[in-house]
Amino acid sequence: MKQLIIFFTLHFSLFTLLSAGITDFKTIDKATKAYDAKEYTKSASLLKKLDAKSPQKEYDLGNALYKSKNYDAALEAYKKAEGVDEAQRLHNIGNSHFQKQELDKAIEAYEKALKIRDDKDTKFNLELTKKMKKKKEEQKKKQKQKDKKDQKKKDDKKKKDDKKKDQDKKQNKENKKDQNKKKKDDKKGDKKKDNKKKQDKNKKDKKKDGKKKKDKKKEGEKKKSDAQKQQKPKNKKGDKEGAQSKAQKKKSKEEKLKEQELKRLMKKMQKGKTPTMMYQMGHNKKARKDDDVKPW
């Protein structure tokens, strides 16, 4: 890029001739030397110490401040320097606005300077400033378009995110509903399972009880069977005793019958005067059956 052309004409000599005293002359001399040595801040500081007020002093102060890049202070000094070369003063005011990127004000100052005097350097600075302004406007336009595009993307993303949030919220609500339903179903299922388990347990318990009863019955029968087996000899003995008891009963009955028969015979004998040997017949059947026995 082409550099901005600046006018820096010092008026120290003129200023000295018009109003400077010996002390001011020394200060001006030091300020001039500092300026030539590119010690612009020092030069500006020395010029500020001068008591005299004149457009030449303000213009030179403005140049020193401009060189030290203190553009705001330079503008203030240039504005107070009315009375020097007006076209040159406006040219440097334009330059100060340019450095501050105040391009419209710079263009305005350059155009005023050109109305006073047609100057190729001022024209160059004006064209340069206009190009800079156009470039900035294009950049601004592009930036605006970019910002608009970015904002649109941002808005679209926000809409998309909001939509997704709504969908997620809806989905979460449905999921929660499904989870609650599942919990209820699980509870019902668990209840059914518990009831089934209880039923199965009751069945098993019944089976166990039945089996226990059956086992107990078998055990009782087994014990009874074992007891009967153990008591079998006794039973045999008992059977024998029973048989003996029956035989005794039978014998007792026979004896009873014999006694009755004997009594009957005794009565008959008494009536028929039968010998007493007949008593023996009651005790000996063989003797009774013997036809040769004749007691009387």
C-alpha positions in Angstrom: 0.0 0.0 0.0 1.2 3.5 -0.8 2.1 5.6 2.2 0.2 8.7 3.3 2.0 11.9 2.3 2.4 14.4 5.2 3.4 18.0 5.2 5.8 18.9 8.0 7.1 22.4 7.5 8.5 23.9 10.6 8.0 27.5 11.5 10.6 27.8 14.3 12.7 30.5 12.5 9.7 32.7 11.8 8.4 32.1 15.3 11.7 33.1 16.8 11.9 36.3 14.8 8.4 37.4 15.8 8.1 36.7 19.5 10.8 34.6 21.0 13.0 35.8 23.8 16.5 34.5 24.7 15.1 31.7 26.9 12.4 30.8 24.3 15.1 30.8 21.7 17.1 28.2 23.6 14.0 26.1 24.1 13.1 26.4 20.4 16.6 25.4 19.5 16.5 22.3 21.8 13.0 21.4 20.4 14.3 21.7 16.8 17.3 19.5 17.5 15.1 16.9 19.3 12.8 16.9 16.3 15.6 16.4 13.9 16.9 13.6 16.1 13.5 12.0 15.8 12.9 12.6 19.5 9.4 13.7 18.8 8.0 13.4 22.3 10.8 15.4 23.8 10.4 18.1 21.1 6.6 18.3 21.8 7.3 18.6 25.6 9.8 21.5 25.0 7.4 23.3 22.7 4.6 23.1 25.3 6.9 24.9 27.8 6.9 28.0 25.6 4.8 30.9 27.1 4.1 32.5 23.8 1.0 31.5 21.9 1.0 31.6 18.2 -0.4 29.6 15.2 3.2 28.7 14.2 3.9 27.2 17.7 0.7 25.2 17.6 1.4 23.9 14.1 4.9 22.9 15.0 3.6 21.2 18.2 1.0 19.4 16.1 3.7 18.1 13.9 5.8 16.8 16.9 2.7 15.2 18.4 1.7 13.6 15.1 5.2 12.1 14.8 5.0 10.8 18.3 1.7 9.1 17.2 -0.4 11.2 19.6 -3.0 11.9 17.0 -5.8 13.3 19.3 -3.4 15.9 20.7 -2.0 16.6 17.2 -5.6 17.4 16.0 -6.1 19.8 18.9 -2.9 21.6 18.1 -3.6 21.8 14.3 -7.1 23.2 15.0 -5.5 26.0 17.1 -2.9 26.7 14.3 -5.3 28.9 12.2 -3.3 31.5 10.4 -0.6 29.3 8.9 -0.8 27.9 5.4 -4.5 26.8 5.5 -4.3 24.1 2.7 -1.3 22.6 4.5 -3.0 22.7 7.9 -6.1 21.0 6.5 -3.9 18.5 4.7 -2.3 17.5 8.1 -5.7 17.5 9.9 -6.9 15.0 7.2 -3.8 12.9 7.9 -4.6 12.8 11.6 -8.1 11.7 11.0 -6.8 9.1 8.6 -4.5 7.7 11.3 -7.5 7.5 13.6 -9.4 5.6 10.9 -11.9 8.4 10.7 -12.0 8.2 6.9 -15.0 10.4 6.3 -13.5 13.3 8.3 -10.2 12.8 6.5 -11.9 13.0 3.1 -13.7 16.1 4.2 -10.4 17.8 5.3 -8.6 16.8 2.0 -11.4 18.1 -0.1 -11.4 21.5 1.7 -7.6 21.7 1.3 -7.9 21.0 -2.5 -10.5 23.8 -2.8 -7.9 26.2 -1.4 -5.1 24.9 -3.5 -4.8 22.1 -6.1 -2.0 19.8 -4.7 -1.0 16.4 -6.1 0.0 15.1 -2.6 -3.4 16.1 -1.2 -5.1 14.5 -4.2 -3.0 11.3 -3.7 -4.0 11.2 0.0 -7.7 11.8 -0.9 -7.7 8.9 -3.5 -5.9 6.6 -1.0 -8.4 7.4 1.7 -11.4 6.8 -0.6 -9.9 3.4 -1.7 -9.4 2.6 1.9 -13.0 3.6 2.7 -14.4 1.5 -0.2 -12.3 -1.5 0.9 -13.5 -1.1 4.4 -17.1 -0.9 3.2 -16.7 -4.0 1.2 -15.1 -5.7 4.1 -17.9 -4.4 6.3 -20.5 -5.7 3.8 -18.8 -9.1 3.6 -18.6 -9.2 7.4 -22.2 -8.3 7.6 -23.1 -11.0 5.1 -20.9 -13.4 7.0 -22.5 -12.3 10.3 -25.9 -12.7 8.8 -25.0 -16.2 7.5 -23.5 -17.1 10.8 -26.5 -15.8 12.6 -28.8 -17.8 10.3 -26.7 -20.9 11.0 -26.9 -20.1 14.7 -30.7 -19.6 14.5 -31.1 -22.8 12.5 -28.9 -24.6 15.0 -30.9 -23.1 17.9 -34.2 -24.2 16.2 -32.7 -27.6 15.5 -31.5 -27.9 19.1 -34.9 -26.6 20.4 -36.7 -29.1 18.2 -34.4 -31.9 19.5 -34.9 -30.8 23.1 -38.7 -30.9 22.5 -38.4 -34.3 20.9 -36.1 -35.5 23.7 -38.5 -34.1 26.3 -41.4 -35.9 24.6 -39.3 -39.0 24.3 -38.3 -38.8 27.9 -42.0 -38.4 28.8 -43.0 -41.4 26.8 -40.0 -43.4 28.2 -41.1 -42.5 31.7 -44.6 -43.5 30.9 -43.4 -46.8 29.4 -41.2 -47.3 32.5 -44.1 -46.7 34.9 -46.2 -49.1 32.8 -43.4 -51.6 32.8 -43.1 -51.2 36.6 -46.8 -51.8 37.0 -46.7 -54.8 34.7 -43.6 -56.0 36.5 -45.4 -55.6 39.8 -48.4 -57.5 38.4 -46.0 -60.1 37.0 -44.2 -60.4 40.3 -47.5 -60.7 42.1 -48.6 -63.5 39.7 -45.2 -65.1 40.2 -45.5 -64.8 43.9 -49.0 -66.3 43.8 -47.8 -69.1 41.5 -44.9 -69.7 43.8 -47.3 -69.8 46.8 -49.5 -72.2 44.9 -46.6 -74.3 43.9 -45.3 -74.2 47.4 -48.7 -75.2 48.8 -48.8 -78.0 46.3 -45.3 -79.1 47.2 -46.2 -78.8 50.9 -49.4 -80.9 50.3 -47.3 -83.4 48.4 -44.8 -83.4 51.2 -47.5 -83.7 53.8 -49.1 -86.5 51.7 -45.8 -88.2 51.3 -45.1 -87.7 55.1 -48.4 -89.2 55.9 -47.8 -92.0 53.4 -44.3 -92.6 54.8 -45.7 -92.4 58.3 -48.4 -94.9 57.4 -45.9 -97.1 55.8 -43.6 -96.7 58.8 -46.6 -97.5 61.1 -47.5 -100.5 59.0 -43.8 -101.6 58.9 -43.6 -101.2 62.7 -46.8 -103.1 63.1 -45.5 -105.8 60.7 -42.2 -105.9 62.6 -44.1 -106.0 65.9 -46.2 -108.9 64.5 -43.1 -110.7 63.4 -41.6 -110.2 66.8 -44.7 -111.4 68.5 -45.3 -114.4 66.2 -43.7 -117.0 68.5 -45.8 -115.6 71.3 -48.7 -115.9 69.1 -47.8 -119.5 68.3 -47.6 -120.0 72.0 -50.8 -118.1 72.4 -52.4 -120.2 69.8 -51.2 -123.3 71.6 -52.6 -122.0 74.8 -55.7 -121.1 73.0 -56.0 -124.6 71.6 -55.4 -126.0 75.1 -58.0 -123.7 76.5 -60.4 -124.8 73.9 -59.5 -128.5 74.6 -60.0 -127.9 78.3 -63.3 -126.2 77.6 -64.3 -129.2 75.5 -63.1 -131.6 78.1 -64.9 -129.7 80.8 -68.1 -129.9 78.7 -67.6 -133.6 78.2 -67.0 -134.0 81.9 -70.1 -132.1 82.6 -72.0 -134.3 80.3 -70.4 -137.3 81.9 -71.4 -136.1 85.3 -74.9 -135.5 84.1 -75.0 -138.9 82.5 -73.6 -140.4 85.7 -76.2 -138.7 87.8 -78.8 -139.9 85.4 -77.4 -143.5 85.6 -77.1 -143.2 89.4 -80.8 -142.3 89.6 -81.6 -145.1 87.3 -79.5 -147.6 89.3 -81.1 -146.5 92.5 -84.4 -147.1 90.9 -83.4 -150.5 89.4 -80.8 -151.3 92.0 -78.0 -151.4 89.5 -74.6 -152.4 90.9 -72.2 -149.6 91.6 -69.8 -150.9 88.9 -71.8 -149.0 86.4 -69.9 -145.9 87.7 -66.8 -147.2 86.1 -68.6 -147.4 82.8 -68.9 -143.7 82.9 -65.1 -143.4 83.1 -64.2 -146.3 80.7 -66.0 -146.5 77.4 -64.1 -149.6 76.5 -65.5 -151.5 79.4 -68.9 -150.3 78.4 -68.4 -151.6 74.9 -67.2 -155.0 76.2 -70.2 -157.2 75.8 -68.7 -160.0 78.0 -68.5 -157.8 81.0 -71.3 -158.6 83.3 -71.0 -157.0 86.7 -74.1 -158.5 88.0 
